[in-house]
Amino acid sequence: MVNRCLDIGPVPFVVPGALPIIGLQIPVTEGLVAAHLLGSGADTASVNFAPGSSETRIIGVPTFANGYAELDSNAYLQTDVSETAAMTLFAFAKRKVPATNARFISNYLSSASAGVSLGVNSSAASVVAIVARTGAGFNTATTSDADSSWVAASAAITANDATTTRKSYPAPASGNASAIGARTVNGGGKMRIGSGYAVASISQMSSALIFQRDLSAAEITSLTAWAQQYAAECGLI
């Protein structure tokens, strides 16, 4: 049985079957279209806690451990969320194995077919966002020091293709990609959590959020504090 925790005061304790209250207190909700608490077991993993949210399906058989879900190319969450020109992807996650790909949130198909992706590439120990434009190549923004440790990772993407990637936990870092041109959003599939469409991936995830607007640095900071507390109350960090 997966243990989950309930915070009833200053000291959280483990209660089988309970969802941490902090998980429901997402500090930023404007534009939020997908919110998944993956540290609370299989019963709630597919529940989309975003206001007025659409359905999410569990594909395959993810592994649920104390405080996280292990997801890969054959076991992931398939949302009904479409890509938009302006987006923010946020995840408290890590890649399981060094020097492997981890796609935390993605619908990226190829530079020819478009899509967006947040994760860690096999070739570098850095959080990377890939933002494609149909028929016009792709833009990347990276920030260092992700490797195989838990990170709060985000990609804030503007409608004109400028992207800021942040690693806001445990130590802040950011990377920027300047705008190349207006994005054409018509090539990627629905957004996936814990997998992409294009490459093999394996990751461990505590929480995942998708917004259909680009968030500010201050909003990312507040989400980081929230995700960190949720992970801590589930005994993850």
HELIX and SHEET records of a PDB file:
HELIX    1   1 ILE A   21  LEU A   24  5                                   4    
HELIX    2   2 ALA A   42  ALA A   45  1                                   4    
HELIX    3   3 ALA A  217  GLU A  233  1                                  17    
SHEET    1   A 2 ASN A   3  LEU A   6  0                                        
SHEET    2   A 2 PHE A  13  PRO A  16 -1                                        
SHEET    1   B 4 LEU A  32  LEU A  37  0                                        
SHEET    2   B 4 ILE A 202  PHE A 211 -1                                        
SHEET    3   B 4 TYR A  68  ASP A  72 -1                                        
SHEET    4   B 4 THR A  63  ALA A  65 -1                                        
SHEET    1   C 6 LEU A  32  LEU A  37  0                                        
SHEET    2   C 6 ILE A 202  PHE A 211 -1                                        
SHEET    3   C 6 MET A  87  ARG A  95 -1                                        
SHEET    4   C 6 VAL A 151  ILE A 157 -1                                        
SHEET    5   C 6 THR A 163  TYR A 169 -1                                        
SHEET    6   C 6 ALA A 173  ALA A 177 -1                                        
SHEET    1   D 7 ARG A  57  ILE A  59  0                                        
SHEET    2   D 7 TYR A  76  GLN A  78 -1                                        
SHEET    3   D 7 ARG A 192  ILE A 193 -1                                        
SHEET    4   D 7 ALA A 102  SER A 106 -1                                        
SHEET    5   D 7 GLY A 115  VAL A 120 -1                                        
SHEET    6   D 7 SER A 126  ALA A 132 -1                                        
SHEET    7   D 7 PHE A 138  SER A 144 -1                                        
END                                                                             
